[in-house]
């Protein structure tokens, strides 16, 4: 019994990753997020309409400072979760993420604040 378990484990160890790669290739390429730096130019604050906690939602106007989209101006909504240290301020540097909601449509990208 131990021998059979050992052989099955060895088989999965040796061939499991190649099976996963083959199934990923068969279904096409998966989109991945791109990361870049940005600088906060302007902040507008409002109340989160979808929260019973009356939390603040910030609308940040950001200039992208690195990557393919360098010098592009974007607007992103950000929730600091009522934690003062997480609030954005004008002049802050942030790490932005960019994801493609539909990989076949390059214009269908969405930006978000990954890290402050």
N, C-alpha and C positions, 0 to 999 in steps of 0.2 A: 504494500500500500504506500509506504514512504517512497519507494522507487517511482511509482506512477506519479505521485505528487511532485517529486523532484523533476521528472521528465517534462511534465506539463508546465511547471514553472520555468524551466529552461527554455522550452519552446516559446512561451509567451515573451520571455525576456529577449530572445534572439529575433523573433519575427513580429512581435507586437508593434514596434515602432514603424516597421516598413509597411504593415497593413494599414496603420493610421495614416501614413503619408500617401499611400495609394488611394485611400478613400477620399482624402482631402483634394488630391489632384483630379479625381474623377468628377467631383462636384464643382470644379472651377476654383479660381483664386478667391481668397477671402480678403475683404477690405481691412486695412489696418489704420489706426489713428496716426496722424502726424503731429509732432510737437514743435512748438516755436515759442519765442519770447515776445512779450508785448509790454507796452507802457500805458498806464491808465491816464487818459487825457481829461475825462470829465465823468462825474458820477451824478446820477439822479436816483432818489430814494422814494419808494412807495411801500404800501402795505401789501403783504401777501394775501390775496383774496381767497386762497384755497387753504388757509391755515386758521385754526381756531386760536392760535397763540399770538396773533397780531404781530407776526414776525416781519422784519423789513426785507424787501427785495431791492437789490441795487441794479440799476441799469448802467453798465459801464461802457463808455466810449473808449476804445483801445486802438492804439497804433501798433501794428505788428512790426517788430524790430529784427527778426531773423527768419530764415527759411525762404521758401518759394514765394510766399505772400508778403515779403518784406515791404514796408511802407503802405500796406493796405490798411484802411480804417474799418473797424468792425464795431458792432454793438452787441453786447452779451448780457444776459440776465444772470445775476449771481445772488445766492442766498447765504449770508454769513451765519445763519442759524442762531441769531441773537447772541453771538459770542463777539464781544468788542474787538478782540485781537484778529478776528477773521474779516472784519469790515475792510473794504477797499477804500483807498484814498487817492486823490490826484497825485500822480508822480510814482505810484507803486509800480514795481516790475512784477509781472505774472508769467507763469508758464501756461500757454494755451494749448488745447488739443483741438484737432480738426478731424472730423470723421465724415465719411461719405455715407449718407443714408441709403443711397442707391448707387452702387459702384458703376453702373452703366451710364449714369448721368453725372459728369464731372462738376456741373454747376450746382448740384444738390448737396452741398457740403454744409456742415454745422460746426460752429466753433463753441468751445466751452472753456471755462477757467479750470485748469487741472490743479494748479497750486499757486498760492500767493507767496 
